[in-house]
């Protein structure tokens, strides 16, 4: 009969997420030898190895990837059992790992987290900001509990829930010829110099859809942050499709001008992204209700 302890599961999960026993030991407040012993005992009881070593880091092998979500679920259920058994049905604790694509993480973090943080101050939030492709990959690896992204994600293990409406706007510096032109048409964009987001971002995907509706132009820069794109456009390096929420201040201050393009569909949805096989414990369910 297996005699696996919550501490052994904690060391396994943290080693899987952080890539080393040393980092896992610090996270669970053990010495490194004690953490190594706990992980070794877990593998001995299971009769399998859970990790491969790659350049000094531990990487989950196939059996480890299969067992990681089960270990996470067992730890969450163990915490819930203790909380409910102690009569603390409303006092949630632990942590919630949230991934947010750049627009959400940089400009809508208050909308995303505010109500939940105020209602559950004992829950530690770990926010990871990256592009949509990165957030989806980390959800698939069980490194995140939930994501909030700007673009569609099609993977059989990931489910999407609509969260907010969003839109992009085509921006130019105020002295740009297109900014001074009245009654813009698609043909006016022939030969335009564009500043784009990096591949893998939802803003890039929406921009590519827009560019397909316009005459050919030139890509002058690819950048991985909307703020960097704003600076590039303000400097006169090109024009760009930018999230409306990201350029409000620049538009109000006159540093950028939004081009009137009713012939382009710049709308999109912000969505929550969830792993279909992940156990949705009390903390995650409370976060979803808060939204």
N, C-alpha and C positions, 0 to 999 in steps of 0.2 A: 504494500500500500504506500502511495506517495505521501510524503510529509513535507510539502512545500510551504514555506512561510511567506507572509506578505513582504517581509524584508527582502527575501530572495527575488520576489517578483519586482519589487521596486528597483533593485540593482539591475536586473535584466532590462526593464523598460528604460531606465535612464541611460544605461550603456548603449542601448539601441538608438536612442534619440540623440545622444551627445557624442557617440563614437569612441569613447574611451572609458575604462574603468576608473581612472583618476577623476575625470569630470563627474562621473556618476557617483563616486564616493563623496565628493564635495556636496553634490545636490542632496543626497540622502543622509548627510552628516555621519559618515563612517570613515574610518581610516581606509587607505587604499588596500592594505592586506586583508582587512575584514570584508571589503566589497568583493575582492577577487575570490576570497573563500566562499562567500555567499553565491557568487555566480558559478563557481566550480561545483559546489554542492548541488545547485539546481540542475546543471547539465548532467551530473552523475546520477541523480535520481531519475531524470528523464531518459538517460541512456543515449543521448545525442549531443552533438555540439550545436550551438546556436549562432556562432559567429565565424567568419573568416577574417584573417589578418591581411590588411592591404596597406602597405607603406606606413606601418606603425599604428594604424587605426583599425578598430574592430568594425566589420561590416556584417550585417545580418545575412545568414545564408537562407536557403529556401525554407528550412524548418523554422528558423527564427522569425522570418517574415510571416509565416503561417500562425505562429504562436503569439506574436506581439499584440494584436488586437484582443486576443483572449486574456492575456495577462493584464492589459489595461482595463478590460471590463471587470476582471476579478478584483482589482484594486479599487475601482469605483464602487462596486457592490459592497466590498468590505467596509469602505468609508461610510456608505449610506446605512449599512447595518448598524455600525457604531453610533451614528448620529441619531437614527430613529430609536435605537434601543436606549439611548440616553435621554430621550424625550426632547430632542432639539430639532423638531421637524422643520422649523422655519429658518434655522441658522445654518446656512450653507457655508462650506469652507472648501479648501483645496485650491486648485488652479484651473484656468481655462485657457487653452492655447488657440488663439485666433489668427488666421491669416487674412490680410487685406491687400487687395491690389492697390496700386499707387494712388489713384484718385480718392478711393475710400480712406486709405490709411493716412493720407496727407491733408485731406480737406473735409472729410465727413466722419472723423473719428469720434467727435462728440455725439453725433446722431447714432453711431453704431454702438457706443459703449455707455453713454451717459446714464440712461435709465437703469441699466443693470448694475453699474458700479455704485450708484446711489442706493439701490435696493439691497445689494449684497456686498457690503464693504469688506467682508472677510475673505472673499474669493480673490486670489491673485490672478491678474490678467497678464498673459504673455502675448504681446502683439508682434506678429511678423509681417513686414511690408515687403511686397515683391510684385512682379507682374503676374498676370492671370495664369500663365503657363506654369510658373514656379509654385504658386499657391495650390494649383490642382495637383501637381506632382507631390507636394508635401502632404496633402490630404491622402493621396493614394498610399504614401509610405507611413501613414498613421502618426506623422509628426505634428499634425494639427487636429484640433477637434472640430473646427468649423472654419469656413472661408467666406469672404464677402468680395465678390469680383465684379468686373465691369462688362465682361463679354460672355458669350455662350461657351459652355464646356460640354463636349460630347464624349462621355466615357460611361460604359455600362455600370461601373461601380460608384459613380458620383451622381447625386441628385441635386437639382437646382430648385430654389424657391424665389420667386420675385420679391424684391425688397423696395427699391425706389426707382422712379423714372429719372433719367439723366440725359444730357445732351452735350454734344460738342459744338464749337463755334469756330469758324474759319477766321483767324486773326492775322493782321498785318500791322506793320508800323504806320503811324499816322501819315507819313509822307510818301507811302508806297503808291504807285500809280493806280492800283486797284482800290485803295482806300479813298482816292479822290474821284473815282469814277462813279457816276450815278447810273442806276439801272443795270447792274451787272448781269451778264449772260454767261453760259458755260464757255462759249468761245473765248471770252476775255482771259481765261486761265491758261491759254496755250503758252507753253514755254515757261510757266511759273516755276520759281525755285522754292522747293518745299523742304521744311524741317520735319522729320518724322521721329516717332518713338521707335524703340528697338523691336525686332521680331519677337513674338511671344506675348506682347502686351495687347490688351483689348483695344486701347486707343489706336494702335497701329492697324489692327484688323478693321476697325471702323473707317480709318483714314484710307486704307486701300480700297474699301468699298466705294468711298467717295471719289477717289482718284479714277476709278474705273468709269465714272460718269462724266469725266472731264477730259479735255484734250491733253496729250502728253506734256509733261513738264520734266523738271530735273530734281533729283534728290541731292541736296547739298550737305545735309547732316543727318545722322541718326543718334538720338540721345535717349538715355534711360530714365529721365525724370521730366515731368511737366515743367517744373521750375526752370530747369536748364533750357527747355524749349522756349519758354517765355523770354528768357534773357537773350536767346539767339534771335528771336523775332524782333524784340525791342532794339537790338543792335543792327537791324536791317539785313540780316543774313538770309532771310527768306520768309515765307508765310507758313502757317501751321494750323492743323485742326487740334484744338485744345479743349479740355473739359470746361464747360461754362463756369462751374463752381471754382475753377482754379484761376480764372482771369478776371473775376469781378473787380478786384482792387485796381488792377492794371487798366481795365477799361474805364473805371470811374476817374482815375488819375490822368487819363489821356495818353498813357504810355503805349497802349495798343488800341487798335480799332477793329471792331467786329464787322466783317463783311456781310452784307445782306445777300443771302444765297437761298431764297425760297425754293429753288429748283433742286436743292440737295436735301436728302434725308439724313439728318445728323442726330436723330434720336437713338437711344439705347436703354437697356435695362440694367440696373444693378441687382445682383442676385446673391442669395446665400447658397453656399456649396457645402454639401454634406456627404460623407461616405455612407453608402447604403448598408454596409455591414458593421458600422461602428455602433456600439452600445451607447444609447443616449441616456446618460445618468441624470440625476436631479439638477446638477449645475448646468449642463448643456440645455436641458429642457427649460430651465428658468431663463437662460439667456435668450432662447428662441421665443419664449412668451413675451419677454421684455421688448422685443422688436415688433 
